[in-house]
């Protein structure tokens, strides 16, 4: 594991070449995508992949997502691609859609945690694509944070969790989407949506047909970790140090706050809602009617409240169907609020 502070690189040709060299030589580099920052290593190098698990303190039963810069190197990762998967690639790549595809036997089993399907996507971030292209290898890259913690949407977030544990980080500013990619298995009938994101079920249906089923987190409680088909399912994830308490509306927010007598409480507060008390630590989240903006600032808000030392974070839970990213926000918050 690297000793001391990791190298912080910028979006220059020289620094991107340095980062690409680190990846080719078996090192770890954190970099921005349109969703969140990823922690990358050469997906074809088992020893490099192991460094991801060590840095994140990630259990080996949790598979990784492989990032590509072009379809030309897809054959090194997957053994076959269905016509339906190709339709989805044409429609949404580059973009925040991860497809579960048949693993190429040459891909280290550590990447898929021993499973026969591998999650693959092509990020829609110019710097990420350029870095992967310069490296010349597919890049395994889960979110660049400690396992189970709030995902990082800036270089500062990565350094909070992983400074000293990785080789380098490319600072590309804040990410645009703010929540991780949609994860879809296009091989089943119906297709299975395991993690909602910026590519919605409705968009998938419009391209690949009406047979898509969403598997919500609460239906997987009690499942064995080794049987879970996708990263981050059915376990506490995306969680700050403070305990997350979800509320359905403004009235419930005020009622629950009044019941809390001793705890230091924070709140992610929609701009239209009144603050329950001047004694509460509030982060203005965004307009309650704009789920795209709420997703963009969700993880930033949770991390900010953690830095203020709150014990409990009250967080509104968007209604189902209330916007294009409502399901993605609900998924992340429900996992963050799980107690185990």
Secondary structure by P-SEA (a helix, b strand, c coil): ccccccccccccaaaaaaaaaaaaabbbbbbbcccccccccccccaaaaaaaaaaacccccbbbbbbbccccccccccccccaaaaaaaaccccccccccccccccccccccccccbbbbbbbccaaaaaaaaaacccccccccccccccccccaaaaaacccccccbbbbccccccccccbbbccccccccccccccccaaaaaaccccccccccccccccccccccccccccccccccccbbbbbccaaaaaaaaaaccccbbbbbccccccccccccccccccccccaaaaaacaaaaaaaaaaacccbbbbbbbccccccaaaaaaaaaaaaaccc
